[in-house]
Amino acid sequence: MARRTPFLVPILVLPLTAQAPVRVEAPRPADLDLRGADLAALVPKDNRDAAQLEAVRRAWMPLVGPLRDAATVRLRLPLGEGRLPILLGASQALKAQNPAVRIYVAYDPQAAPILDETAWGAVEGGALLPEDLGNDPSAWRGLLAKAQETFPGRSWTLWLPADPGPLASTLMGDGGHLVVPGGGPTARLAAQLPTGFDDVEGGQGDLTLRNRAGEARRWTYAAGAWSAAPLPKERNEVAVTAADAYNVGALLAKIRAAQLRDRAAVRTLQADAELDLHIQAPTGRGGDLGFSFGYFEKAGEWPEMLQKEVRLNGVKAKLDGEVQLPLIESRQSMSLPVALGLTERYRYRDGGPAGPGRRRLRFEPVDKDPLLFSGDLVADEATGQVLEERRERSGLPGTVKSEREILTYGEVAPGVLRPVAVQTFERWASADGVVQVQRRFRYSGFRLNGPDFEAARAAARTSKTTMLKVTPDGTRYFTRQADGTRRIEEKPKSSGRALAGVILVDPGLTPPVVPLGGLLYFDYNAFGKGVQLNALTAILYNTASLAIPRGLAGFDVSADATVMLLKGTERPVVNGKLSDQDGVGRRFGKMGLELGHDLGAGFRLEGRGDFRYDDFSEGDRKYRTPGYALPPSGLTRVGTLQGSWLFRGFQVRAFHGWGTRPDGTYGLASNPQAVPDGGSFRRWGGSLGLDRELRPGLWFHGDAGWAGGKAFDRFNALDVGGMGGVVRIAGIRANAIAADRVAYEKVGLAIPTGPNLRLSLSLEHADARSLDDQKTYGVTGVGITGDLPGFWWFTAVRVDLGLGVQSDITGVKSATGYIALLRVF
């Protein structure tokens, strides 16, 4: 018969922490009694508020200061909802001043269980002192079980009033750590226990310890002493092998403490800050807006920023005095971020190693508040310093629909880490659907606790230059008052105006050179309802748009209207050449209505209705043909379903539309042309695009696309060239090709060539199948754009020139473009 284990008592195997399972005469912990503490003073309501954080830090100082040299501390916590926040706050404050301190929670039979994992690593566990245990050893095991119910995630340490004898193995098997008086049998056993043997099998008077390698040692109790004993030669065992769970709570506690130490080290901080926004267009190159700031931060006060420079398309704008441009952000996008708040509103889990000595923690919100992030952070395991944070949120209620942020941390002083760079990819709702915006914030030139901070900040406040204040609800202008003081604006600046003088050059227009003057008004929070309003009037050309995020049953609503009173003359392509006959003039007005809805992960679906009125008339005299009947003027209606995906500079778009236009005939009596299919037609297409910053200020743009359809005619086709074509190829005149198939490719670079010039170059090509002869023609152009500083009264200057360099059709290459002078006020 096989031999059995000689003990019939239950045997429980529990992995303990690296702490030795038995210690001798370890000092009892010092007490920090927080049962009567003012929770409102010790726990911030909003951890984004610098003033609250500093006030809380100061409130903890007199409580934890006397315990700076204590090796162990026992927390006596209040009952109720404040129990967990005060535990986390106390752990942070104690470990910030002494990272080696061991913290325990006092036993309270009336306390509700602490089940939150973030608390488990914030302390070593619970403490049962002699006054808790009493002098009856038979009650100790039951009391340990009750204590474990109040804090099940961590072990309990028992400061025993007497040596437990054979009961020691049972208490350890139940998950207890023991502190015993000297001189007894358990104290002598403690001297025999090898290092690293922390896993316990404990039965009455029988103790087996194992290390991580699985090696086991055994001791038994007999005749008043613990003695080494052989392991049973024949045992019925079940081995379970699994990876050890990473102690997320312990790392979170280190991160909290590191944050508090860094915050305490920063009494004042000055820095230089650069903010750049790159706004991608649905097709073609986008635009850029940049700022340079002086940054001022003082403990307990909201940071302030002095606006030193504004850049339009990479070039310094001429803005004198206090000029306030609209602020578009999604709560703190433009503000100096701080390490994640590590509050109970987030759930944290292990994300695995992130390099030698580094760990990745993943986090997600515990509720559906769209303003909360999800993502991950990388921290140094030894110090708790956050090195990088990636976070995102979607379904935001305002102009910014979603954002993905990458925060990079660096030293602002030896051992003090702060965010030094923030890169954000955002999706903004607009009248043209959703556009992608890349935002980059960089900090440099840190001056920590400098002696001239107050003087420098006072000089900034008394200057006549624009200042901003970083508040918990976002960035606000810090406006200078008549008496020289400054006041925080209650609402973010959302509107602006601009005057533009434009000289437009396009041989397809009549006349080909047109001077225009325009007034632009824009508001990103019209009527205080988050409505976007844009309007431009240039007399001959007028356009307006309206966008209402989540304006109808959760759908984004947008509308736009355009009126073009400047007549263009459209000429057909005949036998591969642009004809000098059959010219027809056109003016138009159009409006559109769109409903859009985000599908998540950067995907979006939109439905759009467009209405266009075309007014056809005699064209330029030299291109007219006597007896040529004009096409029917009237209303064209188009319904379009379109989808898009935008992600980190990439954008993919596709559409399919159905439309009707006025039926009828046009052309010469000898060769009349009928509108196809009674005026019904279809259009479809798609595009791919990428905008990528190769180095600060150097932008690469590339896009390609295609478009097609059916039942087109000359006056309802895919136009290539000009300012308003379906596909604009630089240097190809307006209405150059009436096509039913188009494919195009473009590449470009925006090059920062100096403080007074940014040069943008592009190479653009399209292949279009002509309606006239069903042949495919290629055209190529080069775009050259120069952005210049403003002069005299103007804020900025742009020169945009397109040169046609290749064409399979004679007469469509030209020089097109414009010169624009802009005044922002």
Helices and strands as residue ranges (DSSP letters): E 12-15, E 22-24, E 30-33, H 39-42, H 50-64, G 65-67, E 72-76, H 83-97, E 102-106, H 117-120, E 125-128, H 130-133, G 137-139, H 140-150, E 156-159, H 167-173, E 176-180, H 185-192, E 199-203, E 206-210, E 216-222, E 225-229, H 248-265, E 268-279, E 287-298, E 304-312, E 315-316, E 346-353, E 358-365, E 374-380, E 386-394, E 400-413, E 416-430, E 433-448, H 453-462, E 467-471, E 474-480, E 486-488, E 495-505, E 513-526, E 531-537, E 541-552, E 555-570, E 573-574, E 577-578, E 584-600, E 603-618, G 621-623, E 634-647, E 650-660, E 665-666, E 673-674, G 676-679, E 680-695, E 698-710, E 718-720, E 737-754, E 757-770, E 776-789, E 796-807, E 815-824
